[in-house]
Amino acid sequence: MNTIDQPVITMEAARTVVDIAVAHARSIGVSVVVAVVDPAGNPVSFTRMDASPLLSLDVASDKAWSAASFGQTTLWWAELMADEPGLAHLGKNNRLMPVPGGVPIASGGRVVGAVGVSGATGEQDHEIAEVAASSFGRTALTATGMEATIRSYFQACNSGDAAAVASHFTGDAVHYFPPGMYEGPFEGPATIGRKWAEAVATLGSVWTVDSFVGDPAAGVAVIEWTHFKTSSGTVLRGDEWYRFDPGSGLISEIRAYYASPQEKGLTRLELGGFDYTGRGYPMQSPIDREQT
């Protein structure tokens, strides 16, 4: 035999890897450039998020090329060259990028491509690339699947089964609320499950999903909900923002917003414990209004 068969990532799969990288970048509040290449380092898919650095256009591509060229992450290259000064001559290769953010994409033990990410810190670039590369070959998120997961989660809440509730979440999931509500935020699937099981037992809580909108590419969804506290005859309504883990399809974050009048004693009405600054949210008005 004079030839070998080399599996190569398809354009559709590469686009999915890019979409997952962008969704994860958004979830940690950074803007990056993402490049996916085939095993030979040739470009397959590419995107630049708004406000990402111009220099990252070339850096992301070179990170992907570096990861594909040797089947190793660029973090591995960075650590190797730091430990082995004799390898410094490799830096003369204009495309070798020994900084974190390039990760090979594998299938069946063979490299089928690589993803490169640039624009954030090295640690964040590597995290985004690793999440995107590890998603390859897994079932992609769909709007139907995300809605089914949310409705299953609500059914579990209504059953009062803490373990069933917890099974819908990633290990680091967080459920945010307005300040002071329910001793939130709830951190971790066990806490989320226990808290809702207690609400069923003490408040007679029943929840419904009233509407759903999902964006599978971004891994996010929004619902309208109703919470009936049957023991007191109280009815609460509101919206929730969901973020999904693209690899497992589990819920990684919920942000709960309630339909209620503005509390006059508060100057900031926002979620308790939510890192608005770190996520890149505006902290003051972008328009300077004259006070009259």
C-alpha positions in Angstrom: 0.0 0.0 0.0 1.5 3.3 -1.1 -1.1 5.7 0.5 -2.9 6.2 3.8 -6.4 7.5 4.6 -6.3 10.8 6.6 -9.5 11.8 8.3 -10.1 15.5 8.1 -12.6 17.7 10.0 -15.5 18.8 7.8 -16.5 22.4 7.2 -19.7 21.9 9.1 -18.0 20.3 12.1 -15.4 23.1 12.0 -18.1 25.7 12.1 -19.7 24.0 15.1 -16.3 24.1 16.9 -16.0 27.8 16.1 -19.6 28.4 17.4 -18.9 26.6 20.7 -15.7 28.6 21.1 -17.5 31.8 20.6 -20.3 30.8 23.0 -17.8 29.9 25.7 -15.9 33.2 25.2 -19.1 35.1 25.7 -19.9 33.1 28.8 -16.6 34.3 30.4 -16.9 37.8 29.1 -14.1 38.0 26.5 -13.8 38.7 22.7 -11.5 36.5 20.7 -10.6 35.3 17.2 -11.1 31.6 16.5 -9.5 29.6 13.7 -9.9 25.9 12.8 -7.5 24.2 10.5 -7.2 20.7 9.0 -4.3 18.3 9.9 -2.1 20.0 7.4 -2.7 23.4 8.9 -4.9 24.6 6.1 -7.8 26.9 7.2 -11.3 25.4 7.4 -13.3 27.9 9.5 -12.6 31.3 11.0 -14.3 34.1 12.9 -13.5 37.3 14.7 -15.7 38.4 17.6 -16.5 42.1 17.8 -13.8 44.2 19.6 -11.2 41.4 19.5 -7.6 42.5 18.9 -6.5 42.9 15.3 -3.2 41.1 16.0 -5.2 38.1 17.0 -6.2 37.4 13.4 -2.8 36.0 12.7 -2.1 34.7 16.2 -5.2 32.5 16.3 -4.4 30.9 12.9 -0.8 30.3 13.9 -1.8 28.7 17.2 -4.1 26.3 15.3 -1.3 25.5 12.8 1.1 24.9 15.7 -1.3 22.5 17.4 -2.0 20.6 14.2 1.6 20.4 13.1 2.7 18.2 16.0 -0.6 17.0 17.5 0.1 18.8 20.8 -1.4 21.9 22.5 0.5 25.1 22.2 0.5 25.1 26.1 2.5 21.9 25.8 4.9 23.7 23.4 5.2 26.7 25.8 6.0 24.5 28.8 8.5 22.3 26.7 10.4 25.3 25.5 10.5 26.9 28.9 12.0 23.6 30.4 14.3 22.9 27.4 16.4 26.1 26.5 18.0 24.0 23.7 14.8 24.1 21.8 14.8 27.9 21.5 15.9 27.6 17.9 12.4 26.3 17.1 11.2 29.8 17.7 12.9 30.7 14.4 9.9 29.1 12.6 7.7 32.1 11.9 4.4 30.1 12.4 5.3 28.2 15.6 3.3 29.8 18.4 4.4 28.4 21.8 1.8 30.2 23.8 -1.5 28.8 25.2 -4.6 28.8 22.9 -4.0 26.1 20.3 -5.5 22.6 20.8 -5.6 19.7 18.4 -8.9 18.1 17.4 -8.9 14.3 17.5 -11.1 11.5 16.4 -10.4 7.9 17.0 -6.9 8.7 18.3 -6.0 10.6 15.1 -5.6 14.4 14.6 -8.3 15.7 12.2 -7.6 19.3 12.7 -6.9 22.0 15.4 -8.5 25.1 16.9 -6.6 28.3 17.7 -7.9 31.1 20.0 -6.4 34.5 20.6 -7.6 37.7 22.2 -7.9 37.0 25.9 -5.3 35.9 28.5 -3.3 32.8 27.6 -5.2 30.8 30.3 -8.6 31.9 28.9 -7.5 31.3 25.3 -6.5 27.7 26.2 -9.7 27.2 28.1 -11.9 28.3 25.2 -9.9 26.2 22.7 -10.0 23.1 24.9 -13.8 23.4 25.4 -14.3 23.8 21.7 -11.9 21.0 20.7 -13.4 18.6 23.3 -16.9 19.2 21.8 -15.9 17.6 18.5 -18.0 14.5 17.7 -20.4 15.2 20.5 -24.1 15.9 19.8 -24.5 19.6 19.1 -27.0 21.6 21.1 -30.4 22.1 19.5 -33.3 24.4 20.5 -35.5 21.3 20.9 -33.0 19.6 23.1 -32.5 22.7 25.3 -36.2 23.2 25.7 -36.6 19.6 26.6 -33.9 19.9 29.3 -35.5 22.9 30.8 -39.0 21.3 30.9 -37.5 18.1 32.4 -35.8 20.3 35.0 -39.1 21.9 35.9 -40.8 18.5 36.2 -38.0 17.5 38.5 -38.5 20.6 40.6 -42.3 19.9 40.9 -41.6 16.4 42.0 -39.5 17.6 44.9 -36.8 15.2 44.1 -33.5 17.0 44.9 -31.3 14.4 43.1 -33.5 14.6 39.9 -33.2 18.4 39.9 -29.4 18.2 40.4 -29.0 15.8 37.5 -29.8 18.6 35.0 -26.7 20.7 36.0 -23.0 20.8 35.5 -20.8 20.5 38.6 -20.0 24.2 38.8 -23.5 25.5 37.9 -24.8 28.7 39.6 -28.4 29.9 39.9 -28.6 33.7 40.4 -31.4 35.8 42.0 -32.1 39.4 42.9 -30.2 40.3 46.2 -31.5 38.7 49.3 -33.9 36.2 47.6 -33.8 32.6 48.8 -30.3 33.1 50.3 -29.0 33.0 46.8 -27.1 32.5 44.6 -27.4 28.7 44.7 -24.0 27.3 43.9 -23.6 23.7 42.7 -26.2 21.1 41.6 -26.7 19.7 45.1 -27.6 23.1 46.5 -30.0 23.9 43.7 -31.7 20.5 44.1 -32.0 20.8 47.9 -33.4 24.4 47.8 -36.2 23.6 45.3 -37.1 20.4 47.2 -37.4 22.5 50.3 -39.6 25.0 48.5 -42.0 22.2 47.5 -42.1 20.9 51.0 -42.5 24.2 52.8 -44.2 26.5 50.3 -46.2 24.0 48.2 -44.3 25.3 45.2 -45.3 24.5 41.6 -43.6 25.9 38.6 -44.6 26.1 34.9 -42.6 26.9 31.7 -44.8 29.4 29.8 -42.6 30.3 26.8 -39.2 29.4 25.4 -36.6 31.0 23.0 -33.3 29.3 22.4 -30.0 30.0 20.5 -28.2 26.7 20.1 -25.1 28.2 18.5 -24.6 30.5 21.5 -25.7 27.8 24.0 -28.3 30.1 25.7 -32.0 30.2 26.1 -34.6 32.4 27.8 -38.0 31.3 29.2 -41.0 32.9 30.9 -42.1 31.1 34.0 -44.7 31.1 36.7 -44.1 30.1 40.3 -47.3 29.2 42.3 -46.7 29.2 46.1 -49.8 27.2 46.8 -49.5 27.3 50.6 -49.9 31.1 50.6 -51.8 31.6 47.4 -48.9 33.7 46.0 -48.1 33.8 42.3 -44.8 35.0 41.0 -43.9 35.5 37.3 -40.6 36.3 35.5 -37.9 35.4 33.0 -34.8 33.2 33.3 -31.7 33.2 31.2 -30.1 29.8 30.8 -26.6 28.9 29.7 -25.8 25.4 28.6 -22.6 23.4 28.6 -22.0 22.6 24.9 -20.3 19.3 25.6 -22.7 17.7 28.0 -25.9 19.6 27.2 -26.4 20.3 30.9 -27.4 23.6 32.4 -24.4 25.6 33.7 -26.1 28.9 34.7 -29.5 30.4 35.4 -30.2 34.1 36.0 -33.7 34.7 37.4 -35.5 38.0 36.8 -38.8 38.8 38.5 -41.8 40.9 37.3 -42.2 43.3 40.2 -42.1 47.1 40.9 -38.8 48.8 41.4 -37.7 48.8 45.1 -37.5 52.5 46.0 -34.8 51.9 48.6 -32.3 50.4 46.1 -30.1 52.4 43.7 -29.0 49.3 41.9 -31.5 46.5 41.0 -29.4 43.6 39.7 -28.6 40.0 40.5 -26.9 39.2 43.8 -23.4 37.8 43.5 -23.2 38.2 39.7 -19.9 39.6 38.4 -21.2 42.4 36.2 -17.8 44.1 35.9 -16.0 40.9 35.1 -18.5 39.9 32.5 -18.1 43.2 30.7 -21.5 44.8 31.6 -21.8 48.6 31.6 -21.4 49.9 35.1 -22.4 53.5 34.3 -24.5 55.3 31.7 -22.7 55.5 28.3 -24.5 58.9 27.8 -23.8 61.8 30.1 -27.2 63.5 30.8 -27.3 66.9 32.2 -29.1 67.0 35.6 -32.0 69.5 35.8 
